Amino acid sequence: TDLETSLNSLEVAAAGFTQAPTAASLANVRSSWLTAYNAFQAVSMFEIGRAEQLNFRNRLNVYPTDTNELSGLISSGSWNLELPSAIDVQGFPALDYLLFGLGTDDVTIASFSTVVNAVNYKAYLTELIQIMKSLTSQVKSDWSGQYRETYVANTSSSAAGSVDQTVNAFLFYYEKALRAGKVGIPAGVFSGSPLSQNVEGLYSKQHSKQLLETALGAAQNFFNGNGITGTNGNSLNAYLD
């Protein structure tokens, strides 16, 4: 719900920017992007149910984005972001590039206002957010509907059981997406030398650490049963004990 709300705000901010590209509207959409990106960190670990079917995490957060491919799509004015090959030109990382990576603020504003392909930049930015909203809405609706009942009732101790699925998804996320993706790979743990171009939030040049800390805090809160609203409930920690 928090992610959906923040994406709605991002959509409004992006509409304001595309309709009137100014320094103020650019700053506003950048701020909304960061708020939504942080909200995403709290749900990225739950890749089960509809989220798994939709490839939710990858659709929203494969980074770094392929800037050459993205620029080519915008230049052509034709794209299909439902294709598997488009996984690395969408989501928050693609927005990171469009909002921070095109050049100076003046260059970014011009890209959405005066350059030849300005209409394509606007259309691409708008579609990115619409897809993110649609995917998030589908996952939320699934948890709010029948899948929640199915999840609660699925007490099997097999790999298909809800606890097993949740723990496996959580551990995979923590080890691969959080520990390796956000730290190990860009730090050069697996390559022998740093790969700084692989940090999250590459083009903003200032938010990678914040996104990491938000994700780590969200993982700890889930494990310890600390809710996003500040209330405490049953936890995986207590369950394991």
N, C-alpha and C positions, 0 to 999 in steps of 0.2 A: 504493500500500500504506500509506504514511504517512497519507494522508487517510482511508482506510478505517478504520485503527486509531483515529485521533482521533475519527472519527464514532461508532465503537463506544463509546468512552469518554464522548462527549457523550450518547449514548443512555442509558447507565447513570446519568450525573449527572442527566439530565432526569427519569428514572424516580424517582430519589431525591427530587428536588424536588417532583414532582407527588404523590408518595405522602405526603410530609411537608414542606410548604412552610414553611421557616424561613429565617432570615438566613444560616445556615451552608450550607444546601442550595442557596440562591439564589446565593451566592458561588461555590459549587462548579460549578454549571452554567454560570455566566458565564465562569469560567476555562476550562472545557472548550470552550465556544463559541469563545473567542478562539484557543485552541490549534488547533482544527479550521479556523477561518477563515484562520489563517496557513498551515496545511498546504495549503489550497485554492489559495493564491496561487502555489504551485509547479507546479500542474497546469492552471491556468486557461488558459494559452497554447496547450495542445495540443487545439484544437478540430477534430480530424480523426477519421476512423473513426467508431466508435460514439458518441463524444462529440458529434460534429457531428450525427449522426442524432437524438440525444436532446436537442439544444439544451442541452447540459450546463451551460455557463457561465451562460447566462441563467436556467436553472431554479434555480441555486444562488446567483446574485449580481446580480440586477437591483435597483438601489437608486436613490433611496430607495423603501422599500416604501409601498404605498398604504394608509395607516393607516385611512382612512375605509372603504374596501372591506373590509379585514381585520376591522375592528371589526364591520362589518355581518354578515359571515359568521359570526363567533363569536356574535353576538347571535341570529342565526337558527338556529344549530346545524346548518346544512346547507352543505356546500361540495364542490367538485370541483376539486382542484388539478391535474388533468390538462388542464383547459381552457386554451387559449391566453390567455384573458382573465385567468387566475389567475397569470400569470407574475410579476406585481409584488406578490404577497402570499405569497411562499414563499421558501425558501432562507435564507441567513445574514442578509439584511436584515430579513426578517420575524421571525427569532429576536432580532435586535438590538432591535426594537421591543417584543416581548413580554417580554424580560428586562430592558430598560433604560428603555423609553419609556412605560410605563403610569403612571408617577408615582414617588413615593418608594419605598424598599424595602418599607415597610409596605403601601403601596397594591399593589405588585406581588405581594407574598405574599398579600394578601387576594383579589386577582383569581384566584388559583389555589386558594383555600381557602374563603372565606366569601361572596363575591358570588354573585348569582343564577346567573350563567353560568360559575361556576368549573369545572364539569365540561366545558364547551365549551372553555374556555381550555386545560385539560389535554389534551383530545383533539386540539386543533389543534396544540399544541406537539409532542405525540407524533407526529402524522402528518407534520409538517414534517420531522422528523429521520428518520423511516422512509423517506420519499421520497428524501431526500438520500443515505441509505445505499444504497438500491436503485439509484439512478442511478450512484453511484460504483462499486458492485459490478459493474454491467453494463459500465462502461468498463474497469475493471481486468480483468475476465474476458476481454474482447475482446482486450486487449493481451497477456494471458497465453496466449491460445489462437491460433486460426487467423489473426486479423488481423495478429499480429506477423509471421508467415511471409509473408503477402501483402505487408505493408509493406516488408519487407527485399527481397523479390523484385521489387518494382515500381521498377525503375531507369530508367523512361522519363524522358526529358527534356521531356516535355510537361507541361501544367498539371495533368494527372492523376497525374503521377509523385510518388513519396513525398517527394523533396527539395523539389519545387515546392510541394506541399501544405503541408509543414512550414514552409517559409520564409514562404509567404503567410499562414498562420495565425499565425505568430510576429510578423510585421510588423503585421498587422491588430490583433492583441492589444496590441502595444506602443504603436501609434499611437492606437488608439481606446479600448480598455478601460483601459490603464494611463495613458498620457500625457494623453489628453483626459478620460476618465472619472474618474480619481482626482485629477487636478490641474486641467486646463484648464477644464472645465465649472464646478466649484465655485469656482474662482478668478475666473471671469467673463471668461476670455479670449475666449469666443465670444459673450458677451452684453453686454459692456461694463461690467457690474457684477457683483460676487460673488454666487454662488448657494450660500450656505453650507449650505442644506438638502439639497444634492446630494452631500455628502461621504459616503464609505464609512464605515460604523460611526457613523452620525449620532447615534443615541440613547445609545450608550455614552459619547459626548462626550470620548473620550480615546484611541481606538485607530486613528483614521484614518491618522495619520502612520506608525504602526507597520505597518499593512497595506500602505501604499504602499511603505515601505522593504523589506518582505519581498518584495513583488511585483517591485520593481526588482532586488533581489539575485538573485531566482530567474531573471529574464530574463538577467541578466549571466552567471549560472552556466551556464545552458543554452547560451548563445552560446559560452562559453569551455570548455565540456565539464567543468565541475565538478559532480560528482554530489552528491546529497543526503547521501550517507554520508561525503563528504569525499574520495572517490577521484576521480581525473581520468581522462578517456577522450578518445576522438575528439571533435572539436568542429566546429560550423558555422564557427567562426573559422578553424580550420586547413583545412577543406574549401574555403572561399573563397580562401584564399591558394594 
